[in-house]
Amino acid sequence: MATFAHITPERCAQLTRELTVAGLVWHDNGHQDDPKFLAFFVTDPHGRMWWVTPAASHQTSASCPEALWQAICEELVPGVATTPVMSARMLAAHMKDHPA
């Protein structure tokens, strides 16, 4: 079973700071106390909705411990686009700068 002990309140706060600094509109589903159910909903500059979730422990790497988040945007063509697991800063930049 996937675990999410690496998703701490500080790491959630870091993600929300990076999303805000990038100028992205976001909200979460209020499950920061239970990361396996945590999701953030982010609107990019083109009006697309991204669903951001914590990566499960088996998706993270000791060589890149800040890479904890991944996102899905169903509005990208072709099909659903899922990002690799990224750091909060890289993920925010990816969503902000993703071409229309």
Backbone as XML, in Angstrom:
<?xml version="1.0"?>
<chain id="A" units="angstrom">
  <residue number="1" name="MET">
    <atom name="N" x="0.841" y="-1.185" z="0.000"/>
    <atom name="CA" x="0.000" y="0.000" z="0.000"/>
    <atom name="C" x="0.886" y="1.249" z="0.000"/>
  </residue>
  <residue number="2" name="ALA">
    <atom name="N" x="0.497" y="2.244" z="-0.731"/>
    <atom name="CA" x="1.252" y="3.489" z="-0.821"/>
    <atom name="C" x="1.198" y="4.248" z="0.499"/>
  </residue>
  <residue number="3" name="THR">
    <atom name="N" x="2.324" y="4.867" z="0.848"/>
    <atom name="CA" x="2.360" y="5.703" z="2.040"/>
    <atom name="C" x="2.700" y="7.137" z="1.636"/>
  </residue>
  <residue number="4" name="PHE">
    <atom name="N" x="2.379" y="8.069" z="2.517"/>
    <atom name="CA" x="2.548" y="9.488" z="2.205"/>
    <atom name="C" x="3.153" y="10.251" z="3.382"/>
  </residue>
  <residue number="5" name="ALA">
    <atom name="N" x="3.961" y="9.579" z="4.211"/>
    <atom name="CA" x="4.530" y="10.225" z="5.392"/>
    <atom name="C" x="5.423" y="11.413" z="5.027"/>
  </residue>
  <residue number="6" name="HIS">
    <atom name="N" x="5.930" y="11.449" z="3.805"/>
    <atom name="CA" x="6.802" y="12.535" z="3.367"/>
    <atom name="C" x="6.034" y="13.833" z="3.099"/>
  </residue>
  <residue number="7" name="ILE">
    <atom name="N" x="4.716" y="13.766" z="3.059"/>
    <atom name="CA" x="3.919" y="14.977" z="2.834"/>
    <atom name="C" x="3.575" y="15.573" z="4.192"/>
  </residue>
  <residue number="8" name="THR">
    <atom name="N" x="4.338" y="16.572" z="4.559"/>
    <atom name="CA" x="4.193" y="17.239" z="5.849"/>
    <atom name="C" x="3.467" y="18.570" z="5.651"/>
  </residue>
  <residue number="9" name="PRO">
    <atom name="N" x="2.992" y="19.170" z="6.739"/>
    <atom name="CA" x="2.378" y="20.502" z="6.612"/>
    <atom name="C" x="3.342" y="21.515" z="5.981"/>
  </residue>
  <residue number="10" name="GLU">
    <atom name="N" x="4.622" y="21.402" z="6.290"/>
    <atom name="CA" x="5.602" y="22.326" z="5.709"/>
    <atom name="C" x="5.711" y="22.141" z="4.200"/>
  </residue>
  <residue number="11" name="ARG">
    <atom name="N" x="5.659" y="20.910" z="3.737"/>
    <atom name="CA" x="5.749" y="20.665" z="2.302"/>
    <atom name="C" x="4.481" y="21.107" z="1.578"/>
  </residue>
  <residue number="12" name="CYS">
    <atom name="N" x="3.342" y="20.983" z="2.229"/>
    <atom name="CA" x="2.094" y="21.524" z="1.654"/>
    <atom name="C" x="2.178" y="23.038" z="1.575"/>
  </residue>
  <residue number="13" name="ALA">
    <atom name="N" x="2.707" y="23.659" z="2.637"/>
    <atom name="CA" x="2.853" y="25.116" z="2.643"/>
    <atom name="C" x="3.808" y="25.565" z="1.543"/>
  </residue>
  <residue number="14" name="GLN">
    <atom name="N" x="4.875" y="24.799" z="1.319"/>
    <atom name="CA" x="5.810" y="25.135" z="0.246"/>
    <atom name="C" x="5.110" y="25.093" z="-1.107"/>
  </residue>
  <residue number="15" name="LEU">
    <atom name="N" x="4.288" y="24.066" z="-1.334"/>
    <atom name="CA" x="3.562" y="23.983" z="-2.604"/>
    <atom name="C" x="2.630" y="25.174" z="-2.764"/>
  </residue>
  <residue number="16" name="THR">
    <atom name="N" x="1.884" y="25.504" z="-1.728"/>
    <atom name="CA" x="0.944" y="26.622" z="-1.856"/>
    <atom name="C" x="1.680" y="27.941" z="-2.080"/>
  </residue>
  <residue number="17" name="ARG">
    <atom name="N" x="2.842" y="28.114" z="-1.455"/>
    <atom name="CA" x="3.644" y="29.327" z="-1.706"/>
    <atom name="C" x="4.094" y="29.385" z="-3.153"/>
  </residue>
  <residue number="18" name="GLU">
    <atom name="N" x="4.581" y="28.275" z="-3.684"/>
    <atom name="CA" x="5.069" y="28.255" z="-5.071"/>
    <atom name="C" x="3.930" y="28.511" z="-6.058"/>
  </residue>
  <residue number="19" name="LEU">
    <atom name="N" x="2.761" y="27.942" z="-5.793"/>
    <atom name="CA" x="1.611" y="28.188" z="-6.665"/>
    <atom name="C" x="1.229" y="29.661" z="-6.639"/>
  </residue>
  <residue number="20" name="THR">
    <atom name="N" x="1.242" y="30.246" z="-5.453"/>
    <atom name="CA" x="0.883" y="31.660" z="-5.306"/>
    <atom name="C" x="1.906" y="32.559" z="-5.985"/>
  </residue>
  <residue number="21" name="VAL">
    <atom name="N" x="3.195" y="32.287" z="-5.757"/>
    <atom name="CA" x="4.263" y="33.087" z="-6.382"/>
    <atom name="C" x="4.177" y="33.009" z="-7.898"/>
  </residue>
  <residue number="22" name="ALA">
    <atom name="N" x="3.786" y="31.855" z="-8.425"/>
    <atom name="CA" x="3.660" y="31.687" z="-9.880"/>
    <atom name="C" x="2.417" y="32.388" z="-10.424"/>
  </residue>
  <residue number="23" name="GLY">
    <atom name="N" x="1.588" y="32.929" z="-9.539"/>
    <atom name="CA" x="0.385" y="33.629" z="-9.986"/>
    <atom name="C" x="-0.746" y="32.705" z="-10.379"/>
  </residue>
  <residue number="24" name="LEU">
    <atom name="N" x="-0.711" y="31.466" z="-9.904"/>
    <atom name="CA" x="-1.753" y="30.498" z="-10.234"/>
    <atom name="C" x="-2.877" y="30.544" z="-9.205"/>
  </residue>
  <residue number="25" name="VAL">
    <atom name="N" x="-4.086" y="30.378" z="-9.664"/>
    <atom name="CA" x="-5.256" y="30.327" z="-8.781"/>
    <atom name="C" x="-5.406" y="28.879" z="-8.333"/>
  </residue>
  <residue number="26" name="TRP">
    <atom name="N" x="-5.538" y="28.657" z="-7.036"/>
    <atom name="CA" x="-5.602" y="27.293" z="-6.526"/>
    <atom name="C" x="-6.485" y="27.216" z="-5.277"/>
  </residue>
  <residue number="27" name="HIS">
    <atom name="N" x="-6.901" y="26.003" z="-4.988"/>
    <atom name="CA" x="-7.528" y="25.674" z="-3.705"/>
    <atom name="C" x="-7.269" y="24.197" z="-3.448"/>
  </residue>
  <residue number="28" name="ASP">
    <atom name="N" x="-7.373" y="23.812" z="-2.190"/>
    <atom name="CA" x="-7.184" y="22.398" z="-1.879"/>
    <atom name="C" x="-8.497" y="21.817" z="-1.374"/>
  </residue>
  <residue number="29" name="ASN">
    <atom name="N" x="-8.507" y="20.511" z="-1.192"/>
    <atom name="CA" x="-9.735" y="19.849" z="-0.760"/>
    <atom name="C" x="-9.816" y="19.675" z="0.757"/>
  </residue>
  <residue number="30" name="GLY">
    <atom name="N" x="-8.886" y="20.291" z="1.497"/>
    <atom name="CA" x="-8.955" y="20.272" z="2.954"/>
    <atom name="C" x="-8.439" y="19.008" z="3.615"/>
  </residue>
  <residue number="31" name="HIS">
    <atom name="N" x="-7.752" y="18.147" z="2.891"/>
    <atom name="CA" x="-7.272" y="16.887" z="3.466"/>
    <atom name="C" x="-5.784" y="16.904" z="3.780"/>
  </residue>
  <residue number="32" name="GLN">
    <atom name="N" x="-5.255" y="18.046" z="4.178"/>
    <atom name="CA" x="-3.832" y="18.100" z="4.495"/>
    <atom name="C" x="-3.476" y="17.224" z="5.687"/>
  </residue>
  <residue number="33" name="ASP">
    <atom name="N" x="-4.445" y="16.881" z="6.508"/>
    <atom name="CA" x="-4.202" y="15.983" z="7.636"/>
    <atom name="C" x="-4.155" y="14.516" z="7.211"/>
  </residue>
  <residue number="34" name="ASP">
    <atom name="N" x="-4.552" y="14.205" z="5.993"/>
    <atom name="CA" x="-4.560" y="12.835" z="5.475"/>
    <atom name="C" x="-4.117" y="12.866" z="4.011"/>
  </residue>
  <residue number="35" name="PRO">
    <atom name="N" x="-2.796" y="12.924" z="3.772"/>
    <atom name="CA" x="-2.277" y="13.155" z="2.414"/>
    <atom name="C" x="-2.711" y="12.160" z="1.346"/>
  </residue>
  <residue number="36" name="LYS">
    <atom name="N" x="-3.101" y="10.954" z="1.714"/>
    <atom name="CA" x="-3.522" y="10.023" z="0.653"/>
    <atom name="C" x="-4.796" y="10.500" z="-0.026"/>
  </residue>
  <residue number="37" name="PHE">
    <atom name="N" x="-5.524" y="11.420" z="0.615"/>
    <atom name="CA" x="-6.735" y="11.988" z="0.026"/>
    <atom name="C" x="-6.559" y="13.444" z="-0.385"/>
  </residue>
  <residue number="38" name="LEU">
    <atom name="N" x="-5.355" y="13.983" z="-0.213"/>
    <atom name="CA" x="-5.091" y="15.398" z="-0.488"/>
    <atom name="C" x="-5.053" y="15.675" z="-1.982"/>
  </residue>
  <residue number="39" name="ALA">
    <atom name="N" x="-5.667" y="16.762" z="-2.383"/>
    <atom name="CA" x="-5.602" y="17.225" z="-3.771"/>
    <atom name="C" x="-5.654" y="18.744" z="-3.795"/>
  </residue>
  <residue number="40" name="PHE">
    <atom name="N" x="-4.935" y="19.311" z="-4.729"/>
    <atom name="CA" x="-4.986" y="20.741" z="-4.997"/>
    <atom name="C" x="-5.544" y="20.902" z="-6.402"/>
  </residue>
  <residue number="41" name="PHE">
    <atom name="N" x="-6.342" y="21.917" z="-6.596"/>
    <atom name="CA" x="-6.931" y="22.211" z="-7.895"/>
    <atom name="C" x="-6.386" y="23.562" z="-8.329"/>
  </residue>
  <residue number="42" name="VAL">
    <atom name="N" x="-5.713" y="23.577" z="-9.459"/>
    <atom name="CA" x="-4.981" y="24.755" z="-9.912"/>
    <atom name="C" x="-5.478" y="25.144" z="-11.295"/>
  </residue>
  <residue number="43" name="THR">
    <atom name="N" x="-5.715" y="26.438" z="-11.478"/>
    <atom name="CA" x="-6.086" y="26.957" z="-12.795"/>
    <atom name="C" x="-4.876" y="27.667" z="-13.371"/>
  </residue>
  <residue number="44" name="ASP">
    <atom name="N" x="-4.477" y="27.253" z="-14.584"/>
    <atom name="CA" x="-3.301" y="27.864" z="-15.209"/>
    <atom name="C" x="-3.709" y="29.136" z="-15.961"/>
  </residue>
  <residue number="45" name="PRO">
    <atom name="N" x="-2.746" y="29.889" z="-16.509"/>
    <atom name="CA" x="-3.059" y="31.142" z="-17.198"/>
    <atom name="C" x="-3.970" y="30.980" z="-18.419"/>
  </residue>
  <residue number="46" name="HIS">
    <atom name="N" x="-4.117" y="29.756" z="-18.928"/>
    <atom name="CA" x="-4.976" y="29.504" z="-20.090"/>
    <atom name="C" x="-6.355" y="29.002" z="-19.676"/>
  </residue>
  <residue number="47" name="GLY">
    <atom name="N" x="-6.628" y="28.991" z="-18.363"/>
    <atom name="CA" x="-7.935" y="28.561" z="-17.877"/>
    <atom name="C" x="-8.097" y="27.059" z="-17.717"/>
  </residue>
  <residue number="48" name="ARG">
    <atom name="N" x="-7.021" y="26.311" z="-17.898"/>
    <atom name="CA" x="-7.099" y="24.852" z="-17.747"/>
    <atom name="C" x="-6.990" y="24.477" z="-16.281"/>
  </residue>
  <residue number="49" name="MET">
    <atom name="N" x="-7.709" y="23.426" z="-15.887"/>
    <atom name="CA" x="-7.674" y="22.934" z="-14.513"/>
    <atom name="C" x="-6.675" y="21.794" z="-14.396"/>
  </residue>
  <residue number="50" name="TRP">
    <atom name="N" x="-5.799" y="21.905" z="-13.414"/>
    <atom name="CA" x="-4.830" y="20.865" z="-13.087"/>
    <atom name="C" x="-5.203" y="20.289" z="-11.722"/>
  </residue>
  <residue number="51" name="TRP">
    <atom name="N" x="-5.050" y="19.005" z="-11.581"/>
    <atom name="CA" x="-5.302" y="18.298" z="-10.338"/>
    <atom name="C" x="-3.943" y="17.852" z="-9.814"/>
  </residue>
  <residue number="52" name="VAL">
    <atom name="N" x="-3.503" y="18.417" z="-8.684"/>
    <atom name="CA" x="-2.190" y="18.146" z="-8.122"/>
    <atom name="C" x="-2.352" y="17.239" z="-6.906"/>
  </residue>
  <residue number="53" name="THR">
    <atom name="N" x="-1.565" y="16.162" z="-6.885"/>
    <atom name="CA" x="-1.602" y="15.222" z="-5.768"/>
    <atom name="C" x="-0.186" y="14.898" z="-5.319"/>
  </residue>
  <residue number="54" name="PRO">
    <atom name="N" x="-0.055" y="14.454" z="-4.073"/>
    <atom name="CA" x="1.265" y="14.012" z="-3.629"/>
    <atom name="C" x="1.644" y="12.706" z="-4.314"/>
  </residue>
  <residue number="55" name="ALA">
    <atom name="N" x="2.913" y="12.563" z="-4.593"/>
    <atom name="CA" x="3.401" y="11.296" z="-5.120"/>
    <atom name="C" x="3.446" y="10.292" z="-3.970"/>
  </residue>
  <residue number="56" name="ALA">
    <atom name="N" x="3.134" y="9.061" z="-4.268"/>
    <atom name="CA" x="3.239" y="8.007" z="-3.256"/>
    <atom name="C" x="4.715" y="7.753" z="-2.964"/>
  </residue>
  <residue number="57" name="SER">
    <atom name="N" x="4.998" y="7.190" z="-1.813"/>
    <atom name="CA" x="6.386" y="6.978" z="-1.404"/>
    <atom name="C" x="7.181" y="6.162" z="-2.419"/>
  </residue>
  <residue number="58" name="HIS">
    <atom name="N" x="6.557" y="5.228" z="-3.091"/>
    <atom name="CA" x="7.288" y="4.419" z="-4.072"/>
    <atom name="C" x="7.611" y="5.196" z="-5.353"/>
  </residue>
  <residue number="59" name="GLN">
    <atom name="N" x="7.030" y="6.398" z="-5.521"/>
    <atom name="CA" x="7.309" y="7.229" z="-6.690"/>
    <atom name="C" x="8.404" y="8.246" z="-6.433"/>
  </residue>
  <residue number="60" name="THR">
    <atom name="N" x="8.813" y="8.401" z="-5.179"/>
    <atom name="CA" x="9.819" y="9.394" z="-4.831"/>
    <atom name="C" x="11.204" y="8.763" z="-4.858"/>
  </residue>
  <residue number="61" name="SER">
    <atom name="N" x="12.218" y="9.609" z="-4.904"/>
    <atom name="CA" x="13.587" y="9.134" z="-5.007"/>
    <atom name="C" x="14.462" y="9.824" z="-3.968"/>
  </residue>
  <residue number="62" name="ALA">
    <atom name="N" x="15.313" y="9.076" z="-3.322"/>
    <atom name="CA" x="16.248" y="9.653" z="-2.356"/>
    <atom name="C" x="17.208" y="10.627" z="-3.032"/>
  </residue>
  <residue number="63" name="SER">
    <atom name="N" x="17.452" y="10.449" z="-4.311"/>
    <atom name="CA" x="18.365" y="11.344" z="-5.029"/>
    <atom name="C" x="17.724" y="12.693" z="-5.360"/>
  </residue>
  <residue number="64" name="CYS">
    <atom name="N" x="16.408" y="12.777" z="-5.241"/>
    <atom name="CA" x="15.694" y="14.037" z="-5.502"/>
    <atom name="C" x="14.543" y="14.155" z="-4.494"/>
  </residue>
  <residue number="65" name="PRO">
    <atom name="N" x="14.883" y="14.373" z="-3.215"/>
    <atom name="CA" x="13.864" y="14.315" z="-2.164"/>
    <atom name="C" x="12.801" y="15.408" z="-2.229"/>
  </residue>
  <residue number="66" name="GLU">
    <atom name="N" x="13.057" y="16.491" z="-2.963"/>
    <atom name="CA" x="12.055" y="17.553" z="-3.064"/>
    <atom name="C" x="10.987" y="17.262" z="-4.117"/>
  </residue>
  <residue number="67" name="ALA">
    <atom name="N" x="11.200" y="16.255" z="-4.933"/>
    <atom name="CA" x="10.216" y="15.879" z="-5.964"/>
    <atom name="C" x="9.126" y="15.045" z="-5.309"/>
  </residue>
  <residue number="68" name="LEU">
    <atom name="N" x="8.011" y="15.714" z="-4.983"/>
    <atom name="CA" x="6.945" y="15.093" z="-4.199"/>
    <atom name="C" x="5.565" y="15.200" z="-4.819"/>
  </residue>
  <residue number="69" name="TRP">
    <atom name="N" x="5.436" y="15.946" z="-5.905"/>
    <atom name="CA" x="4.114" y="16.287" z="-6.427"/>
    <atom name="C" x="3.988" y="15.904" z="-7.891"/>
  </residue>
  <residue number="70" name="GLN">
    <atom name="N" x="2.773" y="15.586" z="-8.312"/>
    <atom name="CA" x="2.503" y="15.400" z="-9.726"/>
    <atom name="C" x="1.127" y="15.969" z="-10.042"/>
  </residue>
  <residue number="71" name="ALA">
    <atom name="N" x="0.913" y="16.264" z="-11.320"/>
    <atom name="CA" x="-0.334" y="16.903" z="-11.724"/>
    <atom name="C" x="-0.894" y="16.246" z="-12.967"/>
  </residue>
  <residue number="72" name="ILE">
    <atom name="N" x="-2.195" y="16.350" z="-13.079"/>
    <atom name="CA" x="-2.919" y="15.840" z="-14.243"/>
    <atom name="C" x="-3.764" y="16.983" z="-14.793"/>
  </residue>
  <residue number="73" name="CYS">
    <atom name="N" x="-3.744" y="17.126" z="-16.107"/>
    <atom name="CA" x="-4.625" y="18.081" z="-16.775"/>
    <atom name="C" x="-5.353" y="17.343" z="-17.880"/>
  </residue>
  <residue number="74" name="GLU">
    <atom name="N" x="-6.635" y="17.136" z="-17.694"/>
    <atom name="CA" x="-7.433" y="16.403" z="-18.684"/>
    <atom name="C" x="-7.755" y="17.244" z="-19.906"/>
  </residue>
  <residue number="75" name="GLU">
    <atom name="N" x="-7.501" y="18.546" z="-19.838"/>
    <atom name="CA" x="-7.844" y="19.428" z="-20.953"/>
    <atom name="C" x="-6.746" y="19.519" z="-22.003"/>
  </residue>
  <residue number="76" name="LEU">
    <atom name="N" x="-5.602" y="18.915" z="-21.752"/>
    <atom name="CA" x="-4.532" y="18.954" z="-22.737"/>
    <atom name="C" x="-4.770" y="17.907" z="-23.803"/>
  </residue>
  <residue number="77" name="VAL">
    <atom name="N" x="-4.462" y="18.271" z="-25.017"/>
    <atom name="CA" x="-4.672" y="17.369" z="-26.150"/>
    <atom name="C" x="-3.300" y="16.896" z="-26.609"/>
  </residue>
  <residue number="78" name="PRO">
    <atom name="N" x="-3.098" y="15.676" z="-26.959"/>
    <atom name="CA" x="-4.074" y="14.590" z="-26.981"/>
    <atom name="C" x="-4.175" y="13.907" z="-25.622"/>
  </residue>
  <residue number="79" name="GLY">
    <atom name="N" x="-5.353" y="13.615" z="-25.231"/>
    <atom name="CA" x="-5.614" y="12.860" z="-24.015"/>
    <atom name="C" x="-5.242" y="13.577" z="-22.737"/>
  </residue>
  <residue number="80" name="VAL">
    <atom name="N" x="-5.146" y="12.810" z="-21.707"/>
    <atom name="CA" x="-4.833" y="13.322" z="-20.385"/>
    <atom name="C" x="-3.319" y="13.450" z="-20.237"/>
  </residue>
  <residue number="81" name="ALA">
    <atom name="N" x="-2.858" y="14.590" z="-19.756"/>
    <atom name="CA" x="-1.432" y="14.792" z="-19.543"/>
    <atom name="C" x="-1.119" y="14.683" z="-18.060"/>
  </residue>
  <residue number="82" name="THR">
    <atom name="N" x="-0.246" y="13.761" z="-17.718"/>
    <atom name="CA" x="0.222" y="13.613" z="-16.345"/>
    <atom name="C" x="1.692" y="13.993" z="-16.314"/>
  </residue>
  <residue number="83" name="THR">
    <atom name="N" x="2.047" y="14.854" z="-15.385"/>
    <atom name="CA" x="3.441" y="15.273" z="-15.275"/>
    <atom name="C" x="4.248" y="14.190" z="-14.573"/>
  </residue>
  <residue number="84" name="PRO">
    <atom name="N" x="5.560" y="14.240" z="-14.738"/>
    <atom name="CA" x="6.398" y="13.415" z="-13.875"/>
    <atom name="C" x="6.307" y="13.957" z="-12.443"/>
  </residue>
  <residue number="85" name="VAL">
    <atom name="N" x="6.831" y="13.220" z="-11.496"/>
    <atom name="CA" x="6.903" y="13.707" z="-10.118"/>
    <atom name="C" x="7.932" y="14.828" z="-10.094"/>
  </residue>
  <residue number="86" name="MET">
    <atom name="N" x="7.532" y="15.991" z="-9.526"/>
    <atom name="CA" x="8.385" y="17.183" z="-9.546"/>
    <atom name="C" x="8.395" y="17.860" z="-8.183"/>
  </residue>
  <residue number="87" name="SER">
    <atom name="N" x="9.331" y="18.791" z="-8.025"/>
    <atom name="CA" x="9.342" y="19.638" z="-6.839"/>
    <atom name="C" x="8.198" y="20.642" z="-6.946"/>
  </residue>
  <residue number="88" name="ALA">
    <atom name="N" x="7.866" y="21.263" z="-5.836"/>
    <atom name="CA" x="6.795" y="22.265" z="-5.827"/>
    <atom name="C" x="7.107" y="23.397" z="-6.808"/>
  </residue>
  <residue number="89" name="ARG">
    <atom name="N" x="8.331" y="23.884" z="-6.783"/>
    <atom name="CA" x="8.720" y="24.998" z="-7.660"/>
    <atom name="C" x="8.654" y="24.602" z="-9.129"/>
  </residue>
  <residue number="90" name="MET">
    <atom name="N" x="9.179" y="23.431" z="-9.462"/>
    <atom name="CA" x="9.161" y="22.990" z="-10.865"/>
    <atom name="C" x="7.741" y="22.739" z="-11.356"/>
  </residue>
  <residue number="91" name="LEU">
    <atom name="N" x="6.901" y="22.174" z="-10.490"/>
    <atom name="CA" x="5.527" y="21.896" z="-10.892"/>
    <atom name="C" x="4.761" y="23.193" z="-11.135"/>
  </residue>
  <residue number="92" name="ALA">
    <atom name="N" x="4.921" y="24.171" z="-10.245"/>
    <atom name="CA" x="4.250" y="25.461" z="-10.429"/>
    <atom name="C" x="4.703" y="26.116" z="-11.733"/>
  </residue>
  <residue number="93" name="ALA">
    <atom name="N" x="6.005" y="26.081" z="-12.005"/>
    <atom name="CA" x="6.521" y="26.662" z="-13.257"/>
    <atom name="C" x="5.993" y="25.908" z="-14.468"/>
  </residue>
  <residue number="94" name="HIS">
    <atom name="N" x="5.912" y="24.598" z="-14.371"/>
    <atom name="CA" x="5.401" y="23.788" z="-15.484"/>
    <atom name="C" x="3.957" y="24.168" z="-15.814"/>
  </residue>
  <residue number="95" name="MET">
    <atom name="N" x="3.126" y="24.278" z="-14.796"/>
    <atom name="CA" x="1.715" y="24.618" z="-15.040"/>
    <atom name="C" x="1.583" y="26.054" z="-15.556"/>
  </residue>
  <residue number="96" name="LYS">
    <atom name="N" x="2.370" y="26.962" z="-15.013"/>
    <atom name="CA" x="2.311" y="28.360" z="-15.443"/>
    <atom name="C" x="2.753" y="28.523" z="-16.889"/>
  </residue>
  <residue number="97" name="ASP">
    <atom name="N" x="3.812" y="27.823" z="-17.273"/>
    <atom name="CA" x="4.435" y="28.031" z="-18.573"/>
    <atom name="C" x="3.995" y="27.042" z="-19.652"/>
  </residue>
  <residue number="98" name="HIS">
    <atom name="N" x="3.120" y="26.109" z="-19.314"/>
    <atom name="CA" x="2.700" y="25.102" z="-20.310"/>
    <atom name="C" x="1.973" y="25.816" z="-21.451"/>
  </residue>
  <residue number="99" name="PRO">
    <atom name="N" x="2.391" y="25.572" z="-22.685"/>
    <atom name="CA" x="1.788" y="26.309" z="-23.816"/>
    <atom name="C" x="0.307" y="25.975" z="-24.002"/>
  </residue>
  <residue number="100" name="ALA">
    <atom name="N" x="-0.365" y="26.920" z="-24.613"/>
    <atom name="CA" x="-1.815" y="26.745" z="-24.888"/>
    <atom name="C" x="-2.027" y="25.743" z="-25.979"/>
  </residue>
</chain>
